[in-house]
Amino acid sequence: MRCVWDSEPWQQNEAEAWMIGNYATASASALWIVDHIETLPTELNSIWRKEFTGTSVLFLVNRYMFLLFIVMEGFQNFPGDGSDMQCHTVNIITTVFQSLALVTTNALFALRVYAIYNKNKVILGVTFVFIISRFVFDILSTVLALGNIGAPLDGEIFIEEEEEGEEGEMEMENIKEDHERFYEAQRP
């Protein structure tokens, strides 16, 4: 199984697009991890040394689920020789971490809106209705393999089953050769 981007630029040079995507992911992840490390002393003083509340637990779940998501996303996107089952398992774990991070982020935003509007329960209820509906749509889209609803994509992703027999093997060999040529061109 392999992912194919349904847009012209991505199809022209799949290996180059893959590398650019990995560089962008690695850069953003590095910035987030540096920020995570820099704010750790504040977290220790503000959260860990005080009595836990619902909000502090939401904060911690959000902070560490997103960290785990970034680690798993890096693990998932960089080259390796995992089987389809291993890739599928990593994808599920990554999706769970991402979903938990998104839900807790939205819950924290809802609590912030609630506080800004002088603890108006109607505002809190409306905010949670929107959050829950988005979460339900994301779950449905994941289960139905339609991608993330509301996620910005330049093209749609289609999953193609690998062809059986000689044609499928030749196609895989061609992909491997293309990737090897790309890596060789990148070496100084």
Residue pairs with C-beta under 8 A, 6 or more apart in sequence:
1 84
1 159
1 160
1 161
1 162
2 159
2 160
2 162
2 175
3 157
3 158
3 159
4 11
4 157
4 158
4 159
4 160
5 11
5 14
5 17
5 154
5 155
5 157
6 155
6 156
6 157
6 158
7 154
7 155
9 17
10 17
10 154
10 155
14 178
15 178
15 179
15 182
16 182
19 182
19 186
21 77
22 77
22 78
25 73
25 74
25 77
26 74
29 70
29 73
29 74
32 66
32 70
33 67
33 70
36 63
36 67
43 63
47 56
47 59
47 60
50 56
55 108
55 111
58 104
58 107
58 108
58 111
59 104
59 108
61 100
61 104
62 101
62 104
62 105
62 108
65 97
65 100
65 101
65 104
66 97
66 101
66 105
68 97
69 94
69 97
69 98
69 101
72 90
72 93
72 94
72 97
73 94
73 98
75 90
76 87
76 90
76 91
76 94
82 90
95 142
99 135
99 138
99 139
102 135
102 138
103 131
103 135
106 131
106 134
106 135
107 131
109 127
110 124
110 127
110 128
110 131
111 124
113 123
113 124
113 127
114 120
114 121
114 123
114 124
114 127
117 123
134 149
134 150
137 149
137 150
138 148
138 149
138 150
140 146
140 149
141 147
141 148
141 149
142 148
145 159
147 153
147 156
147 157
162 168
162 171
162 172
163 171
